[in-house]
Amino acid sequence: MFADRAKIYIRSGKGGDGHVSFRREKYVPNGGPDGGDGGNGGSVIFEVDEGLNTLTDLRHIRKYCAQDGEQGGKRNCRGKNGEDIIVKVPEGTVIKDFESGRIIADMSGDNRRQILLSGGKGGNGNQHYATSTMQAPKYAQPGQPSKELDLFLELKVIADVGLVGFPNVGKSTLLSRVTNAKPKIANYHFTTLNPNLGVVDLDGGDGFVIADIPGLIEGASEGVGLGHEFLRHIERTKVLIHLVDAASTEGRDPIEDIYAINRELEAYNADIAHRPQVIAANKIDAVYAGSDEDPVARIREEFEPKGIRVFPISAVSGQGLKDLLYYVKDLLSQINEPPTVFEPEYDPDTDLVAGNEPYTVEYDEKKNEYVVEGPRIEKMLGYTNLESERGFKFFQEFLKKNEILDALEAHGVQEGDTVRMYGLAFNYYKE
């Protein structure tokens, strides 16, 4: 099954906590601190894999978590760094924040590898906090927390030229004729379910990449059928080849078909609708020789005055394909714009604040005290020696930096009021 969208969860590794320990050796009764630093957490990295062309794997495996860093150890032993996790995606994958829809990265062009979430930094062991006045610090720094994010991934096919048109007008046949692509070809009245890419090689000139964009139907811009899923694939193309059934083998009017598809393009993205377009009047081998009206001439009269060239072709026999392809190549040579790469709108690695863990501030009326709780607060209390002046100041800075003091004031705390944190009671005083 072709998959061009996926929702996944990613989490970087937590930094290992710094260690609290002291030298304990024979004949060294008062050894100094020797707690080692924690290891850094692993990062979440996205890489382009040339062998992938769908997001199918990411629809089956939805969680990607890097390894946490190890805690520091005794004797200045540093914890081991957590291993990175690498997520492989096909070229053209646009990575967005699931909640806001903002673009984080476009895995296209030169962007082949990107660190999306960096691992948390390991905490310092207590050896770093020894001073002339505090020679036996009993606290260490916790590792930075992990970062987590829900992502929405979209695959937008990268091609110079897009083939558009109603289903069953011969796009797959044309692609198989002019490239090395091998799409499934049959008389389907619905649509190909996935875009097929192929490289057109021309004598005496560079080739170009062409994509058979799945057949559109009226209402596609409003999401009818598989409209939105497929329209996104033409966002990067520079030139459109509009394929129509000139012979009207199914009773459709080719001119009306062209206008109908262009209306859908305009409704979806006006910029796409105004890109250079060429009309390929297909199935001329099926035009009845005794017909009073030349359908190709009628299409030319309608569209060539508007600057859109019309080429009569037969995707089956190959008639007219050479002129069409060289004309498209000339159009591409006149367009100096680089391939469309979507600019990032959001950087979770810097915007997600390290240490932004939840906490609660509540007032207990029965005990007439304020209660503060949260996982990071509990962890900090476990590592901090509040009996020392330096340790207590360190914890005060933590409360201030994490806006816990502001939250207490917002709840109406006054000087002298009791604040309780995990069994420890403090009297609140402003600095």
C-alpha positions in Angstrom: 0.0 0.0 0.0 1.2 3.5 -0.8 1.5 5.7 2.2 2.2 9.4 1.9 1.2 10.5 5.4 2.1 9.3 8.9 1.8 10.4 12.5 4.6 9.4 14.9 5.8 10.1 18.4 9.5 10.9 19.0 11.4 11.3 22.3 15.0 12.2 22.9 17.0 10.5 25.7 17.2 12.0 29.1 20.5 13.1 30.4 22.0 10.9 33.1 22.0 12.3 36.7 25.3 13.4 38.2 26.4 11.2 41.1 27.1 12.1 44.8 29.9 10.1 46.3 33.2 10.6 48.2 36.6 9.0 48.1 36.8 6.1 50.4 40.3 4.6 50.5 42.6 3.2 53.2 44.7 5.9 54.8 42.5 8.6 53.1 39.9 9.3 55.9 38.6 12.6 54.4 38.5 11.9 50.7 37.0 14.6 48.6 33.9 14.3 46.3 34.3 12.0 43.4 30.8 11.7 41.9 31.0 11.3 38.1 28.9 13.2 35.5 25.9 11.7 33.9 26.0 10.7 30.2 24.2 12.7 27.6 20.9 11.4 26.3 20.6 10.2 22.7 19.2 12.4 20.0 16.4 11.8 17.4 17.8 12.1 13.9 16.0 12.0 10.6 17.9 10.9 7.5 17.0 10.6 3.8 17.1 7.0 2.5 17.4 6.8 -1.3 15.8 3.4 -1.2 12.5 4.5 0.3 9.6 5.9 -1.6 6.8 5.6 0.9 6.1 6.3 4.5 4.6 2.8 5.0 7.2 1.7 7.7 6.4 4.8 9.8 2.7 3.8 9.8 3.5 0.5 11.4 6.2 1.7 13.9 4.8 4.9 15.5 7.2 5.4 18.5 10.8 6.4 18.1 12.7 6.9 21.4 16.4 7.5 21.8 18.3 6.0 24.7 18.7 7.8 28.1 22.2 8.6 29.3 23.5 6.6 32.2 24.0 8.0 35.7 27.4 9.0 36.8 29.3 6.7 39.1 31.8 6.6 41.9 35.5 7.5 41.4 34.7 10.2 38.8 33.2 7.6 36.4 31.1 9.3 33.8 27.9 7.7 32.7 27.6 6.2 29.2 25.9 8.4 26.6 22.6 7.2 25.3 22.4 5.9 21.7 20.8 8.1 19.0 17.8 6.8 17.1 17.8 7.4 13.4 14.5 7.6 11.5 14.8 6.9 7.8 12.5 8.7 5.4 12.2 9.1 1.6 13.4 12.3 0.0 10.6 14.9 -0.1 9.2 14.2 3.4 7.9 17.3 5.1 8.0 17.0 8.9 5.4 19.1 10.8 4.4 19.6 14.4 1.2 17.6 14.8 -0.5 20.1 17.1 0.2 23.3 15.2 0.9 22.1 11.7 4.0 24.2 11.6 6.8 22.9 9.3 9.9 21.7 11.2 11.9 20.3 8.4 11.8 19.5 4.7 14.0 16.5 3.9 14.7 17.7 0.4 17.6 19.2 -1.6 20.7 19.5 0.5 19.0 18.6 3.7 19.8 14.9 4.0 20.3 14.6 7.7 18.8 16.6 10.6 18.8 16.4 14.4 15.2 17.0 15.3 15.4 16.6 19.1 18.8 16.7 20.9 19.3 14.5 23.9 19.4 16.0 27.4 22.8 16.9 28.7 24.1 14.8 31.5 24.2 16.4 35.0 27.4 17.3 36.8 28.6 15.1 39.6 29.2 16.5 43.1 33.0 16.9 42.3 32.1 20.0 40.4 30.6 21.8 43.4 33.6 21.5 45.8 34.9 24.9 47.0 37.2 26.1 49.7 34.2 26.6 52.0 32.2 23.6 50.7 34.6 20.7 50.5 32.0 18.0 50.8 29.0 18.9 48.6 26.2 16.4 49.1 24.3 17.3 46.0 24.7 16.8 42.2 23.0 18.1 39.2 20.2 16.0 37.6 20.4 15.3 33.9 18.4 17.5 31.6 15.0 15.9 30.8 14.0 14.3 27.5 12.0 16.2 24.9 9.0 14.6 23.2 6.9 15.6 20.3 4.1 14.3 18.1 4.9 14.7 14.4 2.9 14.6 11.2 4.8 13.5 8.1 3.8 14.2 4.5 5.6 12.9 1.5 5.5 15.4 -1.4 6.9 13.8 -4.5 9.9 15.6 -6.0 9.7 15.9 -9.8 10.4 18.5 -12.4 7.3 17.7 -14.4 3.9 16.5 -13.3 1.4 14.6 -15.4 -2.1 15.6 -14.6 -5.5 14.7 -16.0 -8.6 12.7 -15.4 -8.3 9.0 -14.7 -7.8 6.6 -17.7 -6.5 9.2 -20.1 -3.1 7.4 -20.5 -0.8 8.9 -17.9 0.7 5.6 -16.8 1.1 4.4 -20.4 2.9 7.7 -21.3 5.2 7.4 -18.3 6.1 3.8 -19.1 6.8 4.8 -22.7 9.2 7.7 -22.0 10.9 6.6 -18.8 12.2 3.5 -17.0 9.2 3.5 -14.7 7.0 0.4 -14.7 3.6 1.5 -13.4 0.7 -0.9 -13.4 -1.4 -0.2 -16.6 -5.0 -1.3 -17.1 -8.3 0.2 -18.1 -9.1 1.5 -14.7 -12.0 3.9 -14.4 -10.9 5.1 -11.0 -7.3 6.1 -10.4 -3.7 4.9 -9.9 -3.2 4.8 -6.1 0.3 6.1 -6.0 2.5 8.6 -7.9 5.0 6.9 -10.2 8.3 8.6 -10.9 10.6 8.1 -13.9 13.6 9.8 -15.5 13.3 11.0 -19.1 16.6 10.7 -20.9 17.0 12.9 -24.0 19.7 12.7 -26.7 22.1 15.6 -26.5 20.7 17.0 -23.3 20.1 16.4 -19.7 17.0 14.5 -18.7 14.3 15.4 -16.2 12.2 13.7 -13.6 8.5 13.2 -14.4 5.8 12.1 -12.1 2.5 10.5 -13.0 0.2 12.3 -10.5 -2.8 10.1 -9.8 -5.9 10.9 -11.7 -7.9 13.9 -10.4 -11.6 14.2 -10.3 -13.9 17.1 -9.9 -14.1 18.1 -6.2 -10.5 16.9 -5.5 -9.6 20.3 -4.1 -12.3 19.9 -1.5 -11.0 16.5 -0.6 -13.4 14.5 -2.7 -12.1 11.0 -3.4 -8.3 11.1 -2.7 -8.0 14.7 -3.8 -5.9 16.2 -1.0 -3.7 13.2 -0.7 -2.6 13.5 -4.3 -2.7 17.2 -5.0 0.1 17.7 -2.6 2.4 15.8 -4.9 2.4 18.5 -7.6 3.4 21.3 -5.2 7.1 20.9 -6.1 6.8 20.5 -9.9 7.9 23.3 -12.3 5.9 22.3 -15.4 2.6 20.5 -15.8 1.8 18.2 -18.8 -2.0 18.1 -19.0 -3.0 14.9 -20.6 -6.4 14.6 -22.3 -8.2 11.9 -24.3 -8.5 13.7 -27.6 -10.4 10.8 -29.1 -13.1 11.0 -26.4 -13.1 7.2 -26.2 -15.2 7.4 -23.1 -17.5 10.1 -24.4 -15.9 13.0 -22.5 -15.2 16.4 -23.9 -11.4 17.0 -23.7 -11.8 20.8 -23.5 -14.2 20.5 -20.6 -11.9 18.1 -18.9 -9.0 20.6 -19.2 -11.0 23.4 -17.6 -12.3 21.1 -14.9 -8.8 20.0 -13.8 -7.5 23.5 -13.9 -10.4 24.6 -11.7 -9.3 22.0 -9.1 -5.7 23.2 -9.3 -6.7 26.8 -8.8 -8.9 25.9 -5.9 -6.2 23.9 -4.2 -3.2 26.2 -4.8 -3.4 29.2 -7.3 0.4 29.2 -7.6 0.4 25.7 -9.0 -2.4 26.5 -11.5 -0.3 29.3 -13.0 2.8 27.3 -13.6 3.8 26.6 -17.2 1.5 24.0 -18.7 1.6 21.9 -21.9 -1.4 20.0 -23.3 -0.8 16.5 -24.6 -3.7 15.5 -26.8 -3.5 11.7 -26.4 -5.0 8.8 -28.2 -4.8 10.4 -31.7 -4.4 6.9 -33.0 -8.0 6.2 -32.0 -9.4 9.3 -33.7 -11.9 8.2 -36.4 -10.3 9.1 -39.8 -13.6 10.0 -41.4 -14.6 12.4 -38.6 -15.8 15.9 -39.8 -14.1 17.6 -36.9 -10.4 17.5 -36.0 -10.4 17.3 -32.1 -6.8 18.4 -31.9 -7.5 21.5 -34.0 -10.4 22.4 -31.7 -8.2 22.1 -28.6 -5.5 24.3 -30.2 -8.1 26.9 -31.1 -9.2 27.0 -27.5 -5.9 27.0 -25.7 -3.0 28.1 -27.9 -4.2 31.8 -28.0 -3.8 31.6 -24.2 -0.1 30.7 -24.6 -0.6 26.9 -23.9 1.0 24.7 -26.6 -0.9 21.6 -27.7 0.9 18.5 -28.9 -1.0 15.6 -30.5 0.5 12.3 -29.3 -0.2 8.6 -29.0 1.3 7.1 -25.8 0.7 3.7 -27.2 2.6 4.1 -30.5 5.0 6.8 -29.5 3.8 9.3 -32.1 4.5 12.9 -31.2 6.3 12.1 -28.0 9.7 13.4 -29.1 8.4 16.9 -29.9 6.5 17.1 -26.6 9.5 16.1 -24.5 12.0 18.4 -26.1 9.5 21.3 -25.8 9.1 20.5 -22.1 12.9 20.4 -21.7 13.2 23.8 -23.2 10.5 25.1 -20.8 12.5 23.7 -17.9 15.7 25.3 -19.1 14.0 28.7 -19.0 13.0 28.3 -15.4 15.9 29.1 -13.1 14.1 28.5 -9.9 15.5 25.8 -7.6 13.1 23.0 -6.6 10.6 24.1 -4.0 11.8 23.5 -0.5 9.5 24.4 2.3 11.0 26.7 4.9 11.0 25.6 8.6 8.5 27.5 10.8 9.3 25.9 14.1 12.4 24.5 15.8 11.4 22.1 18.6 15.0 21.6 19.7 15.2 25.2 20.9 11.5 26.0 21.5 10.9 23.0 23.8 12.2 24.3 27.1 14.4 21.8 28.9 13.1 21.1 32.3 9.6 22.2 31.4 8.0 19.4 33.5 4.6 19.7 35.1 4.1 20.8 38.7 1.1 21.9 40.8 0.7 24.6 43.4 -2.4 24.3 45.6 -3.6 25.8 48.9 -4.6 23.4 51.7 -7.3 25.3 53.7 -7.4 22.7 56.5 -3.6 22.9 57.2 -3.4 26.6 56.1 -0.4 25.9 53.9 0.6 25.9 50.2 1.5 22.5 48.7 3.9 22.3 45.7 4.4 19.0 43.9 5.9 17.8 40.7 8.4 15.1 39.4 11.3 17.5 38.9 10.8 19.2 42.3 10.8 15.8 44.0 14.0 14.9 42.1 15.7 18.1 43.0 14.9 17.7 46.7 16.4 14.3 46.6 19.7 15.6 45.2 20.0 18.9 47.1 21.4 19.3 50.6 19.1 22.0 52.0 21.0 22.1 55.2 23.9 23.9 53.5 23.7 27.5 52.5 24.9 26.8 49.0 22.4 23.9 48.6 19.5 25.9 49.8 20.5 28.8 47.5 20.8 26.3 44.6 17.2 25.1 45.2 15.9 28.7 45.5 17.4 29.4 42.1 15.7 26.3 40.7 12.3 27.5 42.1 12.8 30.9 40.6 14.1 29.7 37.2 11.1 27.4 36.8 8.6 30.1 37.8 7.4 28.2 40.8 7.8 31.3 43.0 5.7 33.3 40.6 3.0 30.6 40.7 3.0 30.7 44.5 2.5 34.5 44.4 -0.3 34.1 41.8 -2.0 31.8 44.4 -1.8 34.6 47.0 1.1 33.4 49.2 2.2 36.0 51.7 5.4 36.4 53.7 5.6 34.0 56.6 3.1 31.5 55.0 4.0 27.9 55.1 5.0 26.1 51.9 5.2 22.3 51.9 7.1 20.2 49.3 7.2 16.4 49.8 7.2 16.5 53.6 9.5 19.5 53.9 8.0 22.7 55.2 9.4 26.2 54.5 8.4 29.7 55.6 8.0 31.9 52.5 10.0 35.2 52.4 10.7 37.4 49.5 14.3 38.1 48.7 
